[in-house]
């Protein structure tokens, strides 16, 4: 044991430890796996991660190692596209995207003019994310500034690394949800000044999608994106064919749906485009050039019948990729269940996605797509200590299957195909436990290093 005195904020965890340094699709040495590993945290940040045998002497005197042996520690999951106001309408039936918006989404979002309602939903939503192992998300609020204040207030209380923004929407929507070009921009700027980089909170400019914004609003959104280059930008693009045709009719001079956003200066680093199904190679090349990222939403795309993401063409163009639940079009908060569906989407499109790639997209891939590598997403020294403890014995079937796995890939594949929220034994944010599945069952034993 190291005789260095322990910081009061120092913790150590013994388990199997996995994280990524690159995309496994393009690098054979993209991950680091320590079957008997040690993760040392100091001041809410990673101090070291590696083999227990090599790091045990680095544990300061007086720090007891929390023993999670038999479990797997990975970085906290990063969900790059989700709507918190749609929590209460998840699993609502509709024949497609546009009628689903009219029938369920807009009436549900109307309620978020009430700040107390927004706060209650935000509280449940964040607890549900943590229960599923998600420690960072790119979140859509509603058109109401009160919905943003409620969300960031609840996230800030939990000291979570979250990105969110007020929807900008001034046409083709109910009057009760419509802002104006100038009003939406003014509200967004005020919210940027209030919340961006307040603690761990980050702001995203959020025009809902091109059909619900006038050209004046898109122009102002682009101007804000240039004026505040370290903010994020999030919107939807090319989700289904009816939507693409609608955009073509509204913007007949644009080369493509994505070109609408490009025209207004909205393609840049920290821009996240959800879905990206019906793009062409020119669009994908433009995403690579601008480092705009694609958020893949398999459960939503299958639920609404929108289409299948084309991994082969996206990878050929080297588009930054990440994974998202897209609740409430998506049908689960669990990134493990989302991996289950994205694997099948890949197979239906002729692409095989190894489990390592899926776990990368849900961790470091999300961080890279958001330009937050070095802040979240892996266990490099100095990175914020957001992590999840996965239990391979969480269910009888998972326990039976994982007992027979013979490689890391097989173990991860079992988690991805058979796992859900029950597989999350504990979730930590900035080194602090923010969820435990069963306090009687999962409090780790304290042992000597």
N, C-alpha and C positions, 0 to 999 in steps of 0.2 A: 504493500500500500504506500502510495506517495505520502510524504510527510508534509506537503504543502497544505496550509490551512484552507478549509473550504469556504467559498463564498456562500452567503446565506441563500443565494439564488441558484446554487449548483445542484443538479440532479444527475443521476446516472441510471440507465436502463439496460438490462441484459436480455437479449432476445436474438432471434434471427433478424438481420437488418438488411434491407434492400433499398437502394436509390439509384438514380440515373445521372449520367454525365453527358449523354448524347442520345440521339434517336436510334434505337436498335435497327431500324430499317436501313440505315446508312452507315452504321459503325458497329463492328463486331465486338468492340470493347466498350459498349455504351452503358453498362451497368456495373455496380459494385454490390456484391452479395457476401455478407458475412454470416455464415450458418450459425456460428456461436459468436454473436457480436455484442458490442457495447456502444451505446449512444450517450455521450456526455453533453449536458446542457448547462450553460452558465448565463444568467441574466436574460433568459428568454430566447437565447440564440444557441445554435449548434457550436460546441467547442471542438468536438471530435466524434468521428464514427469509424469503427473498424473492428478488427478481430478482438475478442475479449482477451485473448492471451497476450496481445501486443499493447492493449490500452489499459489493462487493469491497474498498472502502476501509475497511470495518469489521473486516477480518481483521487481527489484531495482527501486528506485525513478528515474523518468525521462524516463523510457522505456515504450513506448506505445505498447499495445498489438495489433498485427495484427489479425483481426477478420476474420477467415475462418469458422465461424459457418455454419452448413448445409453441410459442406464438411468433408472428412475423410483424415487425415494425416497418412501415413505409411512410413516406411523406404524406401529409394531408392531401386529400383529393381536391382538385381544382375544377370547378364547374363553370364553364365559360359562357353559359347562356341559360338564364332562368328568370321567370317572372314571379316575384313573391306575391303580387295581388291575385294571382290565379290559383293560389293554394286551395281555396275552397271550391273551385270548379274543376279540379283534376278529375279525369274520367267522366267527362260530359259527352254524350253522343252527338255526332253531327256528320253529315255526308262529306265534309271537306273543310278546308281552312277558312274560306270566306264566310260561309254560313255559321261556322263555329264561332267566329269573332262576333258576328251580329247577335247570335242567340244567347251566348254565354259570357264571352269575354267582356264586352262593353258594359252590360248591366252589372257584372260583378265589380268591375273597376270603378263604377260610379260611386260605390260606397266609401271609397278612400278619400273623399272630401272630408270625411270625419276622421280627425287625427287620432282619436282614441281607438276607433275600429282599426285603423292602419297600424297602430302600435301593437294591438293584441295579435293581429295576423303576423306582423313582423316577428314578434316574440316566438310564436309557434313555429314559423318558417325557419328561423335560425336554429331553434332547438332541433328541428327535424333534420336540417343539414348536418348538424354535429352528430346526431344519432346515426347518420349514415356515413360519417367519416369525412364529410366535406368541410374544409376549413377556410376556403376562399371561393367566392363565386362572383361572376359578373351578373348583376341583378337589374332587372327592369322594375321601376316603380310605376306609378300612374302619372297622368298629366298634372296631378295636384302636388304642389310643393310640400303639403302636409304629409304625403306618403313618403317622400324622401327624408324629411326630418324624422319621421317615426322610425323608418328603417335604420338610418345611420345612428339614431339615438340608442336603439336596442343593440346594434352591432358594437358601438363604442363601449357600452356597459360591459360587454363580454370580451372586449379587447381583441376583436377578430379583424383579420385582413380582408376587407370586403370592398368591392367596387360596385357603384350603383349610380343611377341617374333618373331624373324626371323625363318622362316621355314628352316629346315635342310632336304635336299633332294638330293641324289647323284646317283639315278638310277631310271629306269622305269618312266621317265618323259622326256619332250622335252629338248634338249641340252641347249636351251636358258633359262631354269629354273634350270639347274642342278648346284649344287656346288660340292665340294669334301669333303670327310670325314674330312680331316685336315683343309681345308678352312672354312667349315661350323662351326667347333668347334672353330676355331680362331676368326671368326667374332662374334660368339655368346658370347665368353668370353669378347671381346672388348665391345660389347653392354651391357653386364652385368655391367662391370666396369663404363660405361658411364651413364646408366639409372637406374639401380636397386637402389631403395630407393632415387632417385633424386626427391625431393619434394614428391609427392604422387604416383610416378610411380614405378611399380614393374615389374621385368623381368621374363619371362617364357621360358625355354628351349622348343623348338617346332619342334621335328621331325614330319614330316607331318603324316605319318603312316608307319607301318613296311615295306610294299612293296616298298616304295620309298627311303628306306635307306639301304645301305649295312651293313653287320655285323660290318665292321670297323667304320661306322658312328654311329651305335647304341652303340657300345662299348665306343666311345668318348662321346656320349651324356650321358651315364650312369656315366662316370667318372666326367663330369661337374656337374651332379646332386649330386654326393657325395662331390665334392669340394666346391659347393655353396649350402649348404642344405637349406638356407632360400629363395632361388629362387623357382619359380614354374616350373612345367613341364606339358605340355599339348600335347595330341595327340589323335588319333582316334583308336577305337578298336571294332571289331565285329559289324560293321554297317549293312552289308548285306551278304547273303550266298555266292555270287560270290567272294566277297572280302575275306571271311574266307577261301574259297577253295584256292584262290590264295596264301594267307599267308601259308597255309599248304604245298603247293608245293614249296615255297621259303625257308621254315624253317621246313623241314620234321622231325627234331629231337626234336622239341618243342612239349610239351604236348597239347598246345592250343595257340590261337592267343595272349591272354593276357600273356601267359608264355614266349613269345618272349621278351616282355618288362621286365618281371621279371628276366629273365636270365641276362639281361644287367644292372640290378640294378636301374631300372626306376620306381619301385613301392615304393612309400614313401609318407609321409604327404606332401601336396601341389602338388601332382600329380593329374591331372584332365583328366579322360578318357571319351571322347565323345561317346555316343550311347549305348554301352554295351548291345546290344540286344541279340546277339547269344553267351552268356556266359553259363557256366555250374556252378553247385553248388561249385565245387572246386575253380573256378575262383572267385566267389563271396566271398567265405571264405577268399581267399587270399587278396581281396580288403579290407575286414574288418581288417584283421591282419596288413596290411601295412598302413591303413588309406588313401589308394588311393580312390578317389571319382569318382562317376558316374555323368556325365552331360546328362540329358535326353533332347532329341531334337525332340519333337513330330511333329512339322510342317515339318521339313526336312524328318523325317522318313516316314511320310505319302506321302509327295510330290514325293520322290524317290522310294516309295514302298519297303522300307527296312525291315519293320517289326514292331512289337509292344513291347515296353519295358515291362518286367515282374516285376511289383511292388511287387507281393506277395513273390516271391523268393528273390528279393533284400532286402525287409524288413525282411524276415526271417533270412537273413545273416547279417542284420544290416549294409548294405553298405551305406556310406554317399551319400546322393542324393541331386541334385540341378537341376535347370531348365534352359534351354537355347533356344535361337531362331535359332542358326546355320544359319543365313544369310550367303551366298546366297542360300544354299540348302533349308533353312527355308524360309518361304514366308512372314514373317512380322517381323519388329523390335519390335513390341509391346509384352511385357510380358503378358499383359492381354489377347491378342489373343492367345498367346502360352498356357496360362492356359486353354482357351477354348478347344484347341486341346488335351492337355494332359489329360483333364477330359475324353474325348471320347476314347483316347487310353487306359486309365485305364478301362473304362467300357467294351471295346471290349475284354480286357484280363481278365475280371471277377473281377476287383478291383474298388471299389467306392472311389473316392477322394473328401473328403469334401473341400469346398472353403478355410477353414482355413489351411488345409494342402498345398494347392496350393500356397497361399500367403506366408506361411512359406518357402516353397522351393524357392520362388522367392526373399526372403529377408535373414532371418537368416540362412536358409538351405544353401544358396550359400556361406555366410560368413563362416559357420562351415566347409563346404566342402573344402574351400580354406584356412582353418586354420587362418581365420581373425576375428573370434568372439572376441569382445572387441575392434576392430578397426572400423568395419562397421557392418551393418545388423540389429541393433535394437536401442532402445533409452535408453540403460543403461548409467548411468553417465560416462562421459569421452569419449564416442564413437563419432566418427566423425559425424557431423550433415548433413548427406545426407538424404534427405526425399522428398516425393512426396505428393502433394495435389490432391486428387481424387474428382471429381465433380459428384455426383449422378444425376445431371440434365443436363449432357453434351449433351445428345440427347433426342428427344421426347420419344422414346421407353424406354430408360434407366430411364428417369424421371418418366414415368408412372409406370414402374415396381418397382422402389425403393420406390415410394410413398406407395406401398402396402406391403413392406417387414415388417416382424414382429420379426426379430432376426438379430443379427450380421451375422450369417451364410447365411441367405437369402440375405442380402445386399452384402456381398462379392461374393456370387455366381452370383448375377446379374452383378456385375462389371466384373467377370471373363468370363461370357458367352455372355454379351452384350457390354462390354467395348472395347475400342481401344485407339488410341492416343488422340482422342477427350476428353476422360475422364480425361486426365492429365491437371489440371488447372494450375499447376506450379511445377517446379522441382528446388530443392535446393542442392547445393554441398558445403560442409564445411560451411554451414550457409549462403551461398550467392545464391541469385536467379539466375539460369542459363537458365531457360526457363519459359516463361509465355504464356499461350495459346492465350490470347487476352488482350493486355495491357489495352484496354478501358474497358473491362468487368471484368477482374480478379484481378486487384490491390485491395488488401484487405482494408477494412475500418479500421482506427486506432481508438481504443477505450481505455478507462481506464480499468485496470485489475479488 
